Amino acid sequence: MKTLPTPFAPKHGFNQPARKRHSFTDSQTFTRFLCVLALAFLAGCNQGDLLDVLKDRENKPSAGAIFTMTNDPEGNQIVAFARMPDGSLVFAGAYPTGGTGANIRTTETGMLNPLDSQDPLILSEDRRFLFAVNAGSNEVVSMGINGTGGLRLLDAVSSGGVTPNSLAAYKNLLYVANTGNGGSISGFYVSASGKLTPIPGSTRPLSGLAGENGTAENLVGNIEFSPDGRFVIVSEKITNTLVVYSLDENGKPGDPLPQPSAGRTPFGAGFTERGTFIVSEAFGNAPGGSAVSSYRVNADGTLQVISRSVATRQTASCWVELTDDQQYAFISNAPAGTLSSMKVHPDGSLTLLEAVAGELGQGAFLLDAEITGKYLYVVAEALEEIAVYEISADGKLTYRKSIKNDLLKARTFTGLAGF
């Protein structure tokens, strides 16, 4: 995300320039940071992991880090991996969040889809903090990423609702969507030290359209900030609704503005730097019936459709990730175990490139995805692994490898964030 004008006063906390998504500009500082970070992680590694991390650090310095979380109902942990220049991951440690995870859905196939949402785990724009939800204990957690202690728990506060399952950050603002008890959003100021302070009056209901049919498993798909920080938008799956909130100069939202989604079951979403809002549509998991739509957000918060329900020809298209150059969007199709690709044109319109750009097999159950540089990472829950794909300049995917770890075997793990 590039630097954009902000309506929020710096008095509420740090006001770092917004980053371009998944990029890093000071490679020397970054390499030094990751080398120290890898050493700090070693305390959580076994002997085999220790040798692997040392070998990779010595022969090919780390290029970044990838985080996921166990979402364990008995105790949530963040699982950290050092990311190598070839895209491979080396286990680096596990860090308790101090709260509990939750499983809110069992699909018809019996496979758990733990939080049924995108972005339960995200980074701050300046990469100093990692934010996560404790869906079982109804908390939002702030963890520091530093060169002396790896990840360090900084704060844990009430999410302002029940079953938080998606997060969005913009400068010194953090918003969470709660999917339980009819759904809500709540906002927080993030201080320079990573402390979270609830924004007075920021807890707002969702559309209310679900009524008694709304449950934790079928309500919230995602929450996103617009690139200028003036709006947050929540996708409601069961109501086929996109709920827009305008924020004032203090980051406080107004009343919800529910609007119909272009297609059924809006789920994952992402913004381009130009302000195009891209939303996946699972269409009630109809076989081969999923699609992706794009929108423009008008000044009054109304949504204008640019491309309406461009078919992926896949089942349950859910998670959306954009490449650094904003030219391509990749969509993970959960039960099909496939990845679809879309061309994102400068005017915000979409064209399907490949219905199956990548494939791990039927039932792989692909969940969250994350793009860092030229690599795409995707959680394959049923395979108990994180798969790595390389992205070419023309948007093609090449499978490289998969990473397994004992902490990924519980099939409760979810979320991906990285740099």
C-alpha positions in Angstrom: 0.0 0.0 0.0 1.5 3.3 -1.0 1.5 6.4 1.1 -1.8 8.2 0.9 -3.4 11.2 2.6 -4.8 10.3 6.0 -7.8 11.9 7.8 -6.5 10.8 11.2 -4.5 12.9 13.6 -1.1 11.5 14.7 -2.0 12.3 18.4 -3.6 8.9 18.6 -0.4 7.0 18.1 2.3 6.4 15.5 1.7 7.7 12.1 4.2 5.7 10.0 4.0 6.1 6.2 1.7 3.4 4.7 3.7 0.6 3.1 3.3 -0.9 -0.3 1.8 -4.3 0.3 4.4 -7.1 0.5 7.4 -5.0 -0.3 10.5 -3.9 1.6 12.6 -1.0 0.6 15.7 -1.2 2.8 17.1 -4.6 1.9 20.3 -4.3 4.0 18.4 -3.3 7.1 15.9 -6.1 6.5 18.6 -8.7 6.0 20.3 -7.8 9.3 16.9 -7.8 11.0 16.0 -11.3 9.7 19.4 -12.7 10.7 18.9 -11.6 14.2 15.3 -12.6 14.2 16.2 -16.1 13.1 18.7 -16.4 16.0 16.1 -15.1 18.4 13.7 -17.8 17.2 16.1 -20.6 17.9 15.0 -20.9 21.5 11.7 -22.4 20.3 13.3 -24.9 17.9 14.3 -28.5 18.3 17.8 -29.7 17.4 16.8 -30.5 13.8 15.2 -27.1 13.3 18.3 -25.4 14.8 20.6 -27.0 12.3 18.3 -26.2 9.4 18.0 -22.5 10.4 21.7 -22.2 10.9 22.5 -23.8 7.6 20.0 -21.6 5.7 21.1 -18.5 7.5 24.7 -19.2 6.7 24.3 -20.2 3.0 21.4 -18.1 1.9 20.3 -15.2 4.2 16.6 -15.0 5.1 14.5 -12.9 2.8 11.5 -12.5 5.2 9.1 -14.3 7.5 5.7 -16.0 7.3 3.4 -16.4 10.2 0.3 -18.6 10.7 -1.6 -19.5 13.9 -2.7 -22.8 15.5 -6.1 -21.4 16.5 -6.1 -24.1 19.1 -9.2 -24.0 21.4 -6.9 -25.0 24.3 -4.3 -22.3 23.6 -3.6 -20.3 20.4 -0.1 -19.9 19.2 1.6 -18.0 16.4 3.9 -20.3 14.3 6.8 -18.5 12.7 8.9 -19.5 9.7 12.0 -17.8 8.2 11.4 -17.2 4.5 14.4 -18.0 2.3 15.2 -16.3 -1.0 14.0 -19.3 -3.0 10.6 -19.1 -1.3 11.1 -22.1 1.1 10.2 -21.8 4.7 12.2 -22.9 7.8 10.4 -23.4 11.1 11.6 -20.8 13.6 9.4 -21.0 16.6 5.9 -20.9 18.2 4.6 -18.1 20.4 1.5 -18.2 22.6 -1.0 -15.5 22.2 -2.3 -15.8 25.8 -5.8 -16.8 24.6 -7.8 -19.5 22.8 -8.8 -20.3 19.3 -12.1 -21.6 18.0 -13.6 -23.9 15.4 -16.8 -22.4 14.1 -17.7 -24.5 11.2 -17.7 -28.1 10.0 -18.4 -28.5 6.3 -20.5 -31.2 4.7 -17.3 -33.1 4.0 -16.4 -33.2 7.7 -13.4 -31.0 7.3 -13.1 -28.1 9.7 -12.8 -24.6 8.2 -11.7 -23.1 11.5 -12.8 -19.4 11.3 -14.4 -19.3 7.9 -12.8 -15.9 7.1 -9.9 -14.1 5.5 -7.3 -12.1 7.5 -7.6 -13.4 11.1 -3.8 -12.6 11.2 -2.2 -9.5 9.7 0.8 -7.2 9.9 0.9 -3.5 10.7 1.8 -1.4 7.7 5.3 -0.8 9.1 5.8 -4.5 9.9 6.6 -3.7 13.6 3.5 -5.5 14.9 1.6 -8.7 14.2 -2.1 -8.7 15.0 -4.2 -11.8 15.6 -7.6 -12.8 16.9 -8.2 -15.2 19.8 -11.6 -16.3 18.5 -12.4 -18.5 21.5 -11.6 -15.9 24.2 -12.9 -13.0 22.2 -9.7 -11.0 22.1 -7.5 -9.1 19.7 -3.8 -9.5 20.3 -0.8 -7.3 19.4 2.7 -8.9 19.1 6.0 -7.2 18.6 8.3 -8.3 15.8 11.8 -7.4 16.9 15.5 -8.4 16.5 16.1 -9.6 20.1 13.1 -11.6 21.0 11.4 -12.8 17.9 7.7 -12.3 18.7 6.7 -10.8 21.9 3.2 -10.4 23.3 2.5 -6.7 23.8 -1.3 -6.5 24.4 -4.5 -8.5 24.4 -7.9 -6.7 24.6 -11.5 -7.5 24.2 -12.7 -7.6 20.6 -15.8 -5.7 21.6 -18.0 -8.6 20.5 -18.1 -12.4 20.1 -16.0 -14.7 17.9 -13.6 -12.2 16.2 -12.5 -13.7 12.9 -11.0 -10.9 10.6 -8.8 -7.9 11.0 -7.8 -4.8 9.0 -5.1 -2.2 9.7 -4.5 1.3 8.4 -1.7 3.4 9.9 -2.4 3.6 13.6 -5.9 2.1 13.3 -6.9 -1.5 13.7 -10.4 -2.9 13.2 -11.9 -6.3 14.0 -15.0 -8.0 12.7 -16.9 -10.2 15.2 -19.0 -12.9 13.6 -20.9 -14.2 16.6 -24.1 -12.9 18.2 -25.3 -11.1 15.0 -21.9 -9.7 14.2 -20.2 -6.3 14.9 -17.1 -4.3 14.3 -14.8 -2.6 16.8 -11.8 -0.2 16.3 -8.6 0.4 18.2 -5.8 2.9 18.2 -2.4 1.3 18.0 0.3 3.1 20.0 4.0 3.4 19.1 4.6 0.6 21.6 1.9 -1.7 20.2 -0.7 -1.1 22.9 -4.3 -1.3 21.8 -6.8 1.3 23.0 -10.5 0.9 22.0 -11.8 3.8 20.0 -14.8 5.3 21.8 -18.0 4.6 20.0 -16.4 2.4 17.4 -18.4 -0.8 18.1 -21.1 -1.0 15.5 -23.5 -3.7 14.5 -23.5 -5.4 11.0 -26.4 -5.1 8.7 -28.8 -7.0 10.9 -30.3 -8.6 7.8 -29.4 -12.1 8.9 -31.7 -12.1 11.8 -31.9 -15.5 13.6 -30.4 -17.1 10.5 -27.0 -15.4 11.2 -24.5 -17.6 13.0 -20.8 -17.4 13.7 -20.1 -19.7 10.8 -22.0 -18.0 8.1 -21.8 -14.3 8.8 -18.5 -12.5 8.4 -16.1 -13.3 5.6 -13.7 -10.4 5.8 -13.1 -6.8 6.9 -11.0 -4.4 4.8 -9.8 -0.8 4.9 -10.0 1.3 1.8 -6.6 2.5 0.6 -7.2 6.1 1.9 -8.4 4.8 5.3 -11.8 6.5 5.0 -13.9 3.4 4.8 -14.0 -0.1 6.3 -16.1 -2.8 4.5 -17.3 -6.1 5.8 -18.5 -9.0 3.6 -21.6 -10.8 5.0 -21.8 -14.3 3.5 -25.3 -15.4 4.4 -27.0 -12.1 3.5 -25.1 -11.5 0.3 -24.3 -8.1 1.6 -21.3 -5.7 1.7 -21.5 -3.4 4.7 -19.7 0.0 4.4 -18.7 2.2 7.3 -17.5 5.8 6.8 -14.8 6.9 9.3 -14.5 10.3 10.8 -11.3 12.2 11.5 -10.8 10.2 14.7 -11.3 6.9 13.1 -14.8 6.4 14.5 -17.3 4.7 12.1 -20.8 6.0 11.3 -23.8 3.8 10.9 -23.6 0.7 8.7 -24.5 1.2 5.0 -25.5 -2.3 3.8 -25.4 -2.9 0.0 -26.2 -5.9 -2.1 -23.2 -7.9 -3.3 -23.0 -8.4 -7.1 -22.9 -12.2 -6.5 -23.9 -14.6 -3.8 -21.9 -15.4 -0.7 -19.2 -12.6 -0.8 -16.2 -13.9 1.1 -12.6 -12.7 0.8 -11.7 -9.3 -0.5 -8.8 -6.9 -1.2 -8.2 -3.4 -2.4 -5.8 -2.3 -5.2 -3.8 0.9 -4.6 -6.1 2.6 -7.1 -9.0 1.9 -4.9 -10.6 -1.1 -6.7 -12.4 -3.4 -4.3 -12.2 -7.0 -5.4 -14.5 -9.6 -3.7 -14.7 -13.4 -4.1 -18.1 -15.0 -4.3 -18.6 -18.6 -3.2 -22.2 -18.7 -4.5 -23.3 -21.0 -1.7 -20.6 -23.5 -2.6 -22.5 -24.4 -5.8 -20.3 -26.8 -7.8 -18.3 -24.8 -10.4 -20.4 -21.8 -9.6 -18.0 -19.3 -7.9 -17.0 -15.9 -9.2 -15.2 -12.6 -8.4 -16.5 -9.0 -8.7 -14.8 -5.6 -8.6 -16.2 -2.3 -7.3 -15.4 1.4 -7.1 -16.2 3.1 -3.7 -17.8 6.4 -4.2 -17.3 9.4 -1.9 -20.5 8.7 0.0 -19.6 5.1 0.6 -21.9 3.6 -2.1 -20.4 0.8 -4.2 -20.4 0.9 -8.0 -19.9 -2.4 -9.8 -17.1 -2.5 -12.3 -17.0 -6.2 -13.2 -19.9 -8.3 -12.1 -19.4 -11.9 -11.0 -16.6 -13.0 -13.4 -16.8 -16.8 -13.2 -13.8 -18.8 -11.8 -15.6 -22.0 -12.9 -14.5 -23.4 -9.5 -16.3 -24.3 -6.2 -16.2 -22.2 -3.1 -13.9 -19.4 -4.3 -13.0 -17.7 -1.0 -9.6 -16.1 -0.3 -8.2 -13.2 -2.5 -4.6 -12.1 -2.8 -3.1 -9.4 -5.1 0.4 -9.3 -6.5 2.7 -6.5 -5.6 2.3 -4.8 -9.0 -1.5 -5.0 -8.6 -1.9 -6.7 -12.0 -3.1 -10.1 -10.9 -5.4 -11.5 -8.2 -5.3 -15.1 -7.1 -8.3 -16.8 -5.5 -8.1 -20.0 -3.5 -11.0 -22.5 -4.0 -11.3 -24.4 -0.7 -12.6 -27.9 -1.3 -11.5 -28.1 -4.9 -7.9 -27.6 -3.8 -7.3 -25.2 -6.7 -6.1 -21.6 -7.3 -7.6 -19.4 -9.9 -6.0 -16.3 -11.4 -7.5 -13.0 -12.6 -6.0 -10.1 -14.6 -6.7 -6.8 -12.9 -6.9 -4.0 -15.5 -6.1 -0.4 -14.7 -9.8 0.6 -14.8 -10.5 -2.1 -12.2 -12.2 -4.6 -14.5 -11.3 -8.3 -14.2 -10.6 -11.0 -16.7 -10.2 -14.7 -15.9 -6.7 -15.9 -16.8 -6.8 -19.5 -15.6 -9.6 -21.3 -13.8 -7.0 -23.7 -12.5 -3.7 -21.8 -12.1 -2.5 -24.1 -9.4 -3.8 -27.4 -8.0 -3.1 -29.4 -4.9 -5.9 -31.9 -5.4 -9.5 -32.4 -4.6 -10.1 -32.1 -0.8 -6.8 -30.3 -0.1 -9.0 -27.6 1.4 -7.1 -24.5 0.6 -7.6 -21.7 3.1 -5.7 -18.4 3.6 -3.2 -17.2 1.0 -0.4 -14.6 1.2 1.9 -13.1 -1.4 5.4 -11.9 -0.6 7.4 -10.7 -3.6 7.2 -13.4 -6.3 5.9 -16.2 -4.0 2.4 -17.2 -3.1 1.8 -19.2 0.0 -1.4 -21.0 0.7 -2.7 -23.0 3.7 -3.7 -26.5 2.6 -5.4 -27.6 5.8 -6.3 -31.2 4.9 -2.7 -31.8 3.7 -1.4 -30.2 6.9 1.0 -28.0 5.0 1.7 -24.6 3.6 2.2 -24.8 -0.2 4.6 -22.5 -2.1 4.1 -21.3 -5.6 6.3 -19.0 -7.7 4.6 -16.2 -9.6 6.0 -15.3 -13.1 5.8 -11.9 -14.6 2.8 -12.9 -16.8 0.8 -14.2 -13.7 1.5 -17.9 -14.2 2.0 -20.1 -11.1 4.7 -22.8 -10.7 4.4 -25.1 -7.7 7.7 -25.2 -5.8 7.3 -27.1 -2.5 5.2 -27.7 0.6 6.2 -27.2 4.2 5.0 -29.4 6.9 5.3 -29.1 10.7 3.8 -30.9 13.7 2.0 -27.8 14.7 0.1 -27.8 11.4 -1.4 -31.3 12.1 -4.3 -30.2 14.3 -6.3 -29.0 11.3 -7.3 -25.9 13.3 -4.5 -23.7 12.0 -5.5 -20.8 9.9 -4.3 -17.3 8.7 -1.2 -16.3 6.9 0.8 -13.0 7.2 4.3 -12.3 6.0 6.9 -10.2 4.3 
